Amino acid sequence: MTIQEMHQFFKLELDKTSALELPAFEPEEIDYWLNMAIRRFVKSRFTGSSNGFGFEQNIKRIEDLKTLITEAIYTADNIATTTDDPDIRVNSYVVDLLDVEYNKWFLLQDEVEISYTSLTGVSETKLQGVTQCTLDTYRSHLDDPYSEHRLHYEEAKPLRLLINNTVELVTDGNYTISGYRLRYLRVPAEVSLTSTIDCDLPEHTHDELVKLAANMALENIESARYQTHQYELNKVE
């Protein structure tokens, strides 16, 4: 569905739903409500606030947001260490996410490529997960002799700390981080009747988006009774 069609169907939805004579909506106002609906749709489908099913918890949720999944891959050249910056902690590797931060909404999954010397004395590289860590739990992980960030039988998941626009990956010193892969849900494109950009969510969601936009506009203009209608719309989908 093109943005022009979404505008047309928005007006039709208002005529069908509202019992009151509504003022004419300017194109900029319709753009506003469509973009608000897109953002609310993405957030509710990701968190599961619409009907209890969050992202990837059923096929519908996977299909709803699949076009927004984006991957960023960082090599060793993009990863800073104490050698590059003395302020970085020993055994820590820092990835600067400034190139994706403006476009990243929700972190979905990340992996690291670790390099180490195997039990047979051979240099090896392996793709591993990370150990989620917060500033509050960082110290306890570091002191835990059984923490997964420690290399054990050629397996290790470094501690991962999210700090501002960076990711800090902490090892036990027995392996290095040679790569980092990040998958995230990007910010949906902002649509406008005056631009060539159409909605970048899957086609099957467009009818839902138009209905949601119309009901959000009606809720804003008329009365709280449309909150119930909006809830039922989300619940069904």
C-alpha positions in Angstrom: 0.0 0.0 0.0 1.5 3.3 -1.0 1.4 6.4 1.2 -1.2 7.9 -1.1 -3.5 4.9 -0.6 -2.9 5.0 3.1 -4.1 8.6 3.1 -7.2 7.7 1.1 -8.1 4.7 3.3 -7.5 6.8 6.5 -10.2 9.2 5.3 -12.5 6.4 4.4 -11.9 4.8 7.8 -12.9 8.1 9.6 -16.1 8.4 7.5 -17.0 4.8 8.4 -16.2 4.9 12.1 -17.2 8.3 13.2 -20.8 9.4 13.9 -19.8 13.0 14.1 -19.0 15.5 11.4 -15.2 15.8 11.5 -13.0 18.7 10.3 -11.0 18.0 7.2 -7.6 16.6 8.0 -4.6 18.3 6.3 -2.1 15.9 4.6 0.5 16.9 7.3 -2.0 15.8 10.0 -2.7 12.5 8.4 1.1 11.9 8.0 1.4 12.6 11.8 -1.2 10.1 12.7 0.1 7.4 10.3 3.6 7.8 11.8 2.3 7.7 15.3 0.4 4.5 14.5 3.5 2.9 12.9 5.6 3.7 16.0 2.9 2.4 18.4 2.4 -0.7 16.3 6.1 -1.6 16.3 6.5 -1.0 20.0 3.4 -3.0 21.0 4.2 -5.9 18.6 7.8 -6.0 20.0 6.9 -5.9 23.7 3.7 -7.9 23.5 1.5 -5.2 25.0 -1.2 -5.6 22.4 -2.3 -9.2 23.1 0.5 -10.8 25.2 2.6 -12.1 22.3 5.9 -10.2 21.8 8.4 -10.4 19.0 9.0 -13.9 17.7 6.6 -15.5 20.1 4.3 -16.5 17.2 4.5 -16.5 13.4 2.3 -13.3 13.2 4.8 -11.4 15.3 7.7 -12.6 13.2 6.0 -11.5 10.0 4.9 -8.2 11.5 8.4 -6.9 12.1 10.7 -8.9 9.9 11.4 -6.0 7.5 12.9 -4.0 10.3 15.5 -6.5 11.4 19.0 -5.2 10.6 22.5 -6.6 11.2 25.7 -4.8 11.8 29.1 -6.6 11.6 32.2 -5.3 13.2 35.7 -6.6 12.6 38.8 -6.3 14.8 39.6 -3.0 13.1 36.4 -1.5 14.6 37.0 -2.8 18.1 39.1 -0.7 20.5 41.3 -2.1 23.4 43.6 -0.7 26.0 46.3 -0.5 23.3 44.1 2.0 21.5 42.8 3.9 24.5 44.4 3.7 28.0 41.0 4.5 29.5 39.7 1.2 28.4 39.9 -1.5 31.1 42.4 -4.4 30.7 40.8 -7.4 29.0 38.0 -5.2 27.7 37.0 -4.6 24.1 34.9 -1.6 23.1 32.7 -1.4 20.0 31.4 2.1 19.1 27.8 1.9 17.8 27.5 5.5 16.8 27.0 4.4 13.1 23.9 2.5 14.0 22.7 4.2 17.2 20.6 6.8 15.4 18.8 4.0 13.6 18.6 1.3 16.3 15.5 0.9 18.4 15.6 -2.5 20.1 18.6 -4.9 20.5 17.6 -8.4 19.4 20.7 -10.5 19.6 24.5 -10.2 19.5 27.4 -12.6 19.1 31.2 -12.3 19.3 34.0 -13.9 17.5 36.7 -15.1 20.0 40.3 -16.0 19.2 42.2 -18.3 21.5 44.8 -21.1 21.7 43.2 -24.5 21.8 44.1 -27.3 24.1 46.3 -28.7 21.4 48.2 -25.4 21.0 46.6 -24.3 17.8 45.1 -20.8 17.3 41.4 -21.1 16.9 38.5 -18.7 16.2 34.9 -19.4 17.2 31.6 -17.6 17.2 30.1 -17.4 20.7 27.2 -15.7 22.5 27.6 -13.1 25.2 26.9 -13.0 29.0 24.4 -10.3 29.6 25.7 -8.0 32.4 24.7 -4.8 34.1 26.9 -2.3 36.0 25.2 -3.6 39.1 26.2 -7.3 38.4 29.5 -6.6 36.7 31.7 -7.1 39.8 30.0 -10.3 40.9 30.5 -11.8 37.4 34.1 -10.8 37.4 34.8 -12.4 40.7 32.8 -15.6 39.9 35.3 -18.4 39.1 32.5 -20.2 37.2 31.3 -17.2 35.2 30.6 -18.0 31.5 33.0 -15.2 30.4 35.9 -17.4 31.5 37.5 -19.6 28.9 36.7 -23.2 29.8 37.2 -26.2 27.4 37.5 -23.7 24.5 34.1 -22.1 25.3 33.6 -18.5 26.6 30.9 -15.9 26.5 32.4 -12.5 27.3 30.5 -10.1 29.6 28.5 -7.5 27.7 27.9 -4.1 29.1 25.9 -1.4 27.2 27.2 2.1 28.0 25.9 5.1 26.1 26.6 4.4 22.4 29.1 1.6 23.0 29.3 -2.1 23.8 32.0 -3.2 26.2 33.0 -6.9 26.0 35.0 -8.2 28.9 37.1 -11.4 28.8 39.2 -13.2 31.3 42.4 -12.4 29.4 42.8 -15.9 27.9 41.2 -15.0 24.6 40.6 -11.9 22.4 37.6 -10.5 20.7 38.2 -10.4 16.9 34.6 -9.7 15.8 31.2 -8.6 16.9 27.7 -9.0 15.3 24.7 -7.1 16.3 21.1 -7.7 15.2 18.6 -5.0 16.1 15.1 -3.7 15.2 15.6 -0.4 13.4 13.5 2.7 13.6 10.6 2.4 11.1 10.8 4.9 8.2 8.8 8.1 8.6 6.2 8.3 5.9 5.0 11.5 4.2 2.7 12.3 1.3 5.3 14.8 0.0 8.1 12.2 -0.1 8.8 9.1 -2.1 9.2 7.0 1.0 6.4 4.5 1.7 5.8 2.4 4.8 8.6 -0.1 5.2 6.5 -2.5 7.4 5.2 -5.7 5.6 2.2 -5.2 3.3 -0.1 -7.3 5.5 0.2 -4.8 8.3 -0.9 -1.7 6.4 -4.6 -2.2 6.9 -4.0 -2.5 10.6 -1.9 0.6 10.6 -4.5 2.7 8.8 -7.2 1.5 11.2 -5.0 2.3 14.2 -4.1 5.7 12.9 -7.8 6.6 12.3 -8.8 5.4 15.8 -5.9 7.3 17.4 -7.1 10.5 15.6 -10.7 9.9 16.7 -9.7 9.2 20.2 -7.8 12.5 20.2 -10.8 14.4 18.8 -14.0 12.8 20.0 -14.0 10.8 23.3 -12.4 8.1 25.3 -14.8 5.5 23.9 -12.3 4.9 21.1 -9.8 3.7 23.5 -11.9 0.6 23.9 -12.2 0.2 20.1 -8.4 0.6 19.8 -7.9 -2.1 22.5 -10.1 -4.5 20.7 -8.3 -3.8 17.4 -4.9 -4.6 19.0 -6.4 -7.6 20.8 -7.7 -9.2 17.6 -4.5 -8.7 15.7 
